[in-house]
Amino acid sequence: MNEPTPYNGPQPGEEAYDAAAERTGILQAICDVDELAFDHRMPGPLVAFLRRQRGGQEWMTDSRNLQFPEAARPHPNPGDT
Protein backbone atom coordinates (compact mmCIF):
# COMPACT_ATOMS: atom_id res chain seq x y z
CA MET A 1 0.00 0.00 0.00
CA ASN A 2 1.33 3.48 -0.88
CA GLU A 3 1.90 5.96 1.91
CA PRO A 4 0.07 9.27 1.39
CA THR A 5 2.24 12.22 0.47
CA PRO A 6 2.80 14.38 3.57
CA TYR A 7 1.16 17.80 3.55
CA ASN A 8 3.79 20.55 3.13
CA GLY A 9 1.63 23.58 2.31
CA PRO A 10 0.47 26.57 4.33
CA GLN A 11 -0.21 25.90 8.00
CA PRO A 12 -3.23 26.87 10.12
CA GLY A 13 -3.28 30.63 10.70
CA GLU A 14 -1.41 31.33 7.45
CA GLU A 15 -2.78 32.73 4.21
CA ALA A 16 -3.43 30.04 1.58
CA TYR A 17 -4.49 30.13 -2.06
CA ASP A 18 -7.15 27.58 -3.04
CA ALA A 19 -6.49 26.79 -6.70
CA ALA A 20 -9.84 25.00 -7.11
CA ALA A 21 -11.88 28.00 -5.88
CA GLU A 22 -9.36 30.55 -7.21
CA ARG A 23 -9.43 32.54 -3.99
CA THR A 24 -7.27 33.22 -0.99
CA GLY A 25 -8.17 32.75 2.66
CA ILE A 26 -6.78 32.00 6.09
CA LEU A 27 -6.25 28.29 6.66
CA GLN A 28 -8.16 27.21 9.77
CA ALA A 29 -7.39 23.48 9.88
CA ILE A 30 -6.29 20.42 7.95
CA CYS A 31 -8.27 17.32 8.91
CA ASP A 32 -8.12 13.69 7.91
CA VAL A 33 -11.37 12.76 6.16
CA ASP A 34 -11.90 10.01 8.75
CA GLU A 35 -12.24 12.72 11.44
CA LEU A 36 -15.22 14.35 9.72
CA ALA A 37 -18.77 13.68 10.86
CA PHE A 38 -20.38 14.66 7.55
CA ASP A 39 -20.25 13.67 3.90
CA HIS A 40 -17.12 15.49 2.75
CA ARG A 41 -17.03 14.38 -0.91
CA MET A 42 -13.32 15.09 -1.18
CA PRO A 43 -11.13 12.87 -3.34
CA GLY A 44 -8.03 13.16 -1.17
CA PRO A 45 -7.23 12.01 2.34
CA LEU A 46 -7.00 15.54 3.83
CA VAL A 47 -9.58 18.33 3.89
CA ALA A 48 -8.61 21.99 4.40
CA PHE A 49 -10.94 24.52 6.03
CA LEU A 50 -10.47 28.19 5.08
CA ARG A 51 -12.11 31.55 5.77
CA ARG A 52 -11.80 34.99 4.22
CA GLN A 53 -9.29 37.22 6.01
CA ARG A 54 -11.92 39.80 6.94
CA GLY A 55 -14.70 37.30 7.56
CA GLY A 56 -17.38 35.91 5.33
CA GLN A 57 -18.41 32.43 4.38
CA GLU A 58 -15.96 29.66 5.18
CA TRP A 59 -15.22 26.89 2.70
CA MET A 60 -13.39 23.61 2.45
CA THR A 61 -11.23 22.10 -0.23
CA ASP A 62 -8.97 19.13 -0.84
CA SER A 63 -5.62 19.99 0.77
CA ARG A 64 -3.88 19.25 -2.54
CA ASN A 65 -5.50 22.42 -3.93
CA LEU A 66 -3.64 24.67 -1.49
CA GLN A 67 -0.64 26.76 -2.42
CA PHE A 68 1.33 29.50 -0.76
CA PRO A 69 -0.16 32.73 -2.20
CA GLU A 70 3.20 34.01 -3.49
CA ALA A 71 3.60 30.81 -5.52
CA ALA A 72 0.15 31.27 -7.07
CA ARG A 73 0.61 34.91 -8.12
CA PRO A 74 1.66 35.44 -11.72
CA HIS A 75 5.32 36.29 -12.07
CA PRO A 76 6.20 39.17 -14.38
CA ASN A 77 7.94 38.19 -17.57
CA PRO A 78 11.43 39.77 -17.57
CA GLY A 79 10.96 40.62 -21.27
CA ASP A 80 7.86 42.73 -20.58
CA THR A 81 8.35 46.43 -20.02
N, C-alpha and C positions, 0 to 999 in steps of 0.2 A: 504494500500500500504506500502511495506517495505521501510524504509529509507536506502539509500546506506551507506555502511561502509565508515567512514571517512578515507582519505589517511593519513597514518602515516609513510611513508617511507622517503628516502632521499629527501632533498629540493633542489630547483634550486641553482646551483653553487656547489653542492656537488657531489662527486663521487657516482655512482650507478651501481649495477650489474643487467643486464637484463638477467633473467633466460631463457627466450625464445630464445634469440639470443646467449646466453652463452658468453657475452662480457661485458666489463666495459666501462663506459663513464661518461662524466660530464652531469648531468641533466640540461637541459636548461629551461624547463617549463612543467607544468602539466595543461592541458586544458580540460574543459568539452567538450564532443563530439559535443554538440550543438553550440559551438563557432567556429567550423571548417567550412571552406568554400570549402571543398573537400570531396570526398568519403573516409572515414577513415577506414572502414571495421574492426573496433575494437569491440570486444564483450562487453567490459565494458563501464562504463560511463565516465572514464577519460583516456586521452591519454597522454603519456609522450614523450617528445622530448629530445634526447640525442645526444652528439657528442663525438668523441674521444678526449682525453686530449690534444694531440698534433696536432689536426686537422684531417681532413679526412672527409669521407662521414657521414652525420648525419643520424639518423634513429629514428623511433618512435615505441612505443610498448604500450600495455595495461599497465596501471599503476600498476596493480596487479602482473605484472612480476618483478617489481623492488624490490631489496633487498639492504641493506647496504653491501658493499663489504666484510667486515670482517665476516658477518654472512654467506656469500656464500662460503668462503674459507674452504677447508677441514680442520678439526681439527685433529691434530695428536692423535693417539690412545696411551694412557698412557702405554699400554703393549708392544708397539713397541720400539725397541732399535736400 
